[in-house]
């Protein structure tokens, strides 16, 4: 079944979080990168707002979350992600390792997409999970070599991946509407 509303929400949610990650990328990137990160943020915000409009205008369309167990599993995954990411950020702060918070959060966000594959019956979320986890690991390796904050690489990588999935959601939405 085509879940038109879910595709519209992919555009909105992935667009919003792309915007957020590009914002986090502003923490100590190379100065020459700032304009591009800012432009990417603006485009991601516009994509998010497009998704909001599509979601509102298709609110009564089918959604995987209409099934009670799917919605419950979604909430469990979401809250677990928030608790684990927050607890890890707290521990990293206490250990004076705040520079690892962005990669940690991206890692946990990536893992939570594994569980969402079943909720939305969407195998592409496994790819999203793998890419987010890869970004989190790559950031810790690449950032010191480029002499930028871990959050700069994490934010650029996660923002780009989520932007790509927002665009995929838009493509799927448009294909389902035809």
Secondary structure as GFF3:
##gff-version 3
##sequence-region A 1 178
A	DSSP	alpha_helix	4	24	.	.	.	ID=ss1
A	DSSP	three_ten_helix	31	33	.	.	.	ID=ss2
A	DSSP	alpha_helix	34	57	.	.	.	ID=ss3
A	DSSP	three_ten_helix	64	66	.	.	.	ID=ss4
A	DSSP	alpha_helix	68	94	.	.	.	ID=ss5
A	DSSP	three_ten_helix	98	100	.	.	.	ID=ss6
A	DSSP	alpha_helix	101	120	.	.	.	ID=ss7
A	DSSP	alpha_helix	124	146	.	.	.	ID=ss8
A	DSSP	alpha_helix	150	177	.	.	.	ID=ss9
###
